[in-house]
Structure formats: C-alpha cells, structure tokens
C-alpha cells in the first residue's frame, strides 16, 4: 500500500474546494487512479462550507452552557456552540465535553479551535454523507475512473489510551466494514463478533500524513488498498448505543455509582 499527501493553499469560506483539490493533484503531476482512496480532512470541507464561527458573535448563552462552562473550565461561548451542535451530552472533564453528533461520539461536538484563527472555531461539516458521495461522483468523472473510495476524516481519542487516531466520519464508494462473523479462525472455530473497521483503519494510516499543523496537507491519496469497491455498501460504521461495549458498561457503571450515593 502506498500513501502520499497533497498540499493545498489555505482554504477560506466559500472557496471551491473540489476544484482546488483537483487543481492541486494535477499541479504535482499526479492523478487519481483506478482503486485509489482519497482521504479528506473534515476541517477544510467545513471551512469551505462557511462553518466557521467567531466566538465574539455568540451572544445568547443558555443557563446549561454557563453551568457546563463552570464545571469543565471552558469558555461559555464555546460550550454554547457545543450544545447547539450536539444531539446529546454524555459528560466531560476539564477543557473537554463528550458529545454525540450525528451517530458518533466526539470531543467538543467536533468543534475545533486549531488552525481556525484568533477567537475563531470550526464546526463539523454539514451533510457529511452527501458531501462524500458528491465528491466521489465528481472525482470519478474528472479522473475517468470507476473504482474510487472517498473518506472524510477526523480524529478521536479512545478509552484509556493516550493520543488521537483517525476516524472516518463519512465514506463513499467502498465497504467501510468487513463482517467476519461466521468465518473460521485458524482452528476452524467460527468468529462470533469480529467486524473489521476498514474505513477507520485506513483513516488512521492516513493520519501520519494528514497533518493538523502548519504543513497544509489535508489530502491523502492511498493506493493499492485491498478493499471492496461498491456503489451500494451493505454496512455502515455506526452502531446503536445498545450494541456498543463501552456504552453498555459505562452506563451500568454510572447507574451503579449513582445508586450507591
């Protein structure tokens, strides 16, 4: 498998991002080839959509935002934006709130202050799945290829692990999950729960080149990946809370802790 990054200029509100991506791929005398995967940082998509907020413009602060800001030592304007973006708040710790947005958990509802400018924040993109499929359609047409994967990438933390890894918050053009349940192991015992997170694994590999600093490389092209390309994926990366190992155990732990007081 071969990976390389594409450098872009600084993306601003209402910039034609797809045109910019195509132009810069061609400028380095590259192209998208049959079977490639293009990984795109969610931040440049959000920025091009105008999903950039100046904290000084957040005037109406709810009581809940004020309380959470005090509890977790955060800017109440930032917390107000988190509440507006989140479906659910699960809790938090100093400087960070864990929220459910769309169908996944993410710190601070995915709102990011890095590389946003003074007093500015970038929200998650809107219509993530639609954007992924739109880019898939246009890039296939532009580069005259059939098999192409598109990943919109973000980063996340894992329980009891330091640092961030990649997460595919939207995909198009390939199966993001490989279901191995029922397949035999080395001793011919059928696997019961194993499902490989193909999209997230690929995104984590791309994170080595998807620099979030000043390098301006928010695009990574992956070549030679052994994945199943399809226009109609059978599975999605999301999982109901009731089926999630962490959500089940944490909810029971918190309920037990609450009942002991």
N, C-alpha and C positions, 0 to 999 in steps of 0.2 A: 504494500500500500504506500502511496506517495502523496504527500501533502505539501502545498505551498500557499503562501498568503498573497493577497493583493492589497496594495496600499491605495487609499483613497484620499482626496482632499477633505478638509473639514466640512462635514455635512451640516447645512443650515435648514431652517424651516422652509418648507415648500420647494426644496431642491428636488429635481427629477432624479430620484435615487437609482432607479433601474437603468436609466440612460447612463448615469455616471458609472455604475458598476460595469456595464458592457464596454464603455469607452476605456476604462482603466484596465480591464482584462486585455483588450486589444493593444493598448499602448505598450504593454510589456511583452508584446508579440506572443501572447498566449491565446487560448481558445478553450471553450468547454467541449469536451469530447464525450463520445458515447460511453455511458456508465459512470460519469462523474457525479460527485455530490458537491454542491455549493453550500457552505455554511455562512450565514449572515448574522452579524451581531444585532440583537433586537434594538439596541440603542440608536443606531443610525436610521433604522426604519421609523422608530418613534419620533426622532428629531425631524425627519423629512415630513412626517405627518403633522408636525406642529405640536407634538405632545410635550412641549417644554413650558414649564411654569416658573414665574418669578415669585418667590415667597412673599415679597413685599405686596403682591396683589391679592394674597389670601387674607381677606378682611374678616369674614364671618367665621369665628371659631366656636364650635359646639362645646357644650359642657363636658361631653365624653372625651373630646380631643384634649381639653385642658387637663382633665384628670389623668389621662394616659400619659400626657407630656410630663407631668409632675412625677408620676410613678416610674417612668422609664428614662427620665432626664433627657428629654428631647424637645426640639423646637415645636411649639404647639401648632404652628402653621404647617409644618411638615406632617405632623400627626393628623391634622385635619384632611390633608390630601390622601393619606393612607386610608382613612375611614371612607372617603369618597370613592376610592378605587376598589376597596376590599368587599368581598361577599361576607366574610366572617373574620373576626379577630380571635386568635387562639390563645394569645398571651404574649409575653415578651421578657426582656431583660434590659439592662442599661444600654441605651442608644439603639435598640432594635426591637421591632414588633413583628411577630409571626402572623401572617395573614393568608387567607385563602382568596386567590384571584382566579377567575375562570374555574378551572378544575385542578389547580395545583397549589401547593403551599410555597410561599416565598417571603423572604425577609422584606419588611417595609413595603409590602404590596408591589415589589419590583421597582419602586421609585428610587432613582439613583442620583446622587449629587456629584459623582466623579465625572470629570470632563464636561460638566454642564455649564461652567462659568460661575462667577460670583453671584451668590444668592439665588442661583437657578437650580432646578431639578428636572429630570427627565422621567416621564411616566412610561409605563409599558405601552407598546403599540396597540392600536385598535384593530379589531377584525383580523386577529393573527392568522387563523386558518385560511381565510380568504386571501390574505396577502401572500401566504406561502404558495397557494395554488395559482394565483395570478402570476407570480414571478416564475413559477415552473412552466406555465404555458408560454409566456413571452420569451424566456431564455431558450426553451426548446426551439421555438420558431427562429429566433435570432441566430442561433448557432447550428441550426439544421440537424438536430439530434432527436432521437426518440426516448432513450433511457436517461433520465436525469433525476437526481434527488435534490430536494431543497430542504434545508434545516434553518429555522430561526432559533438562534442560540442565546442562552442566558447562563448565569452561573448560580450555584446554590451551595449551601452547607449541608452536611449530613450529621445525624445524631452521633455524638461522642467522637467526632473526627474534626481535626483542625483543617482550615483552608476550604477553598471552594472547588467544585468540579463543574463540568458542563452539564447543562440540561437543555434538551430540545423542547422548546415551548410551542413549536408548531412544525409540522413536516408536510412534504408533498412528494409524490412520485415513487415511493417505496414503502415496503412493510417496516414500520418502526419497531415492531415487536416480533421476536421469533418464539413461537409457542412450542416448547419441547416436551410438554406433558404427554405421557404415554410412550415417549421414545425410550429405548432400552439404554441402560448405562453399561459399563464395562462387564458387569456380571449378569447382564440381561434382566436386570430389575427395572421396571418401568418408572420413569421420572414422574413425580406427583405434582410438583408445584413450580418447576423451573420454567421461567419465561425470560429470555434474554432481552435486555433493554438496548436494542441495536442503535436506535437514534441517540440515546443518551451516551452510549459508549463512543460513538463516532464524534459527538459533540465534545466529550472530554478530551479525546485525542486532538481535536481541532483547537482546544483551549491553549495548547502550547504555542500556537501561532496567532490566535485571536487576542492580541494584546489590548489590554484595557488602559494602558498608559498613553504616552505621547507618540507611540510608534505609528499610529494611524493605519493599522492593518485589521480592519473589521470584517474582512472577507477571507475565507479559507476554501481552497478547492482540494477535494480529496479524490484520488484516482486509484483504481484497482481494488475497490471495496467489494467483497463478496456478499452482496445483498440481493434481495428480491425486488426488482423494479415493477411497479404496478400503478395503474391509474385509479384502482379501487382497493385500497388497503383494507384488510379484514379486521385488523385490530388497531386500537389507539393506545397512546401512552398513559391515559388517565385511568385511575382506579377509584371505585367508590370507597368512601371512608370506612364502611362496614367490612371491607375486604382487606384493608391495609393493616399490616402487622403493627406498625408504630402507633397509628391512630387508635387501634383497639386497646393496646397495652397501656398507652399514656392516658386514655380516657378512664380506664379502670383504676389506674394508679391515682389519678387526681380525685376520682369519686371516693375511693377508699380513704385518701388523705383528708378530704373534706368531712367525711362521716366520723373520723376519729377526733375531730375538734368539738 
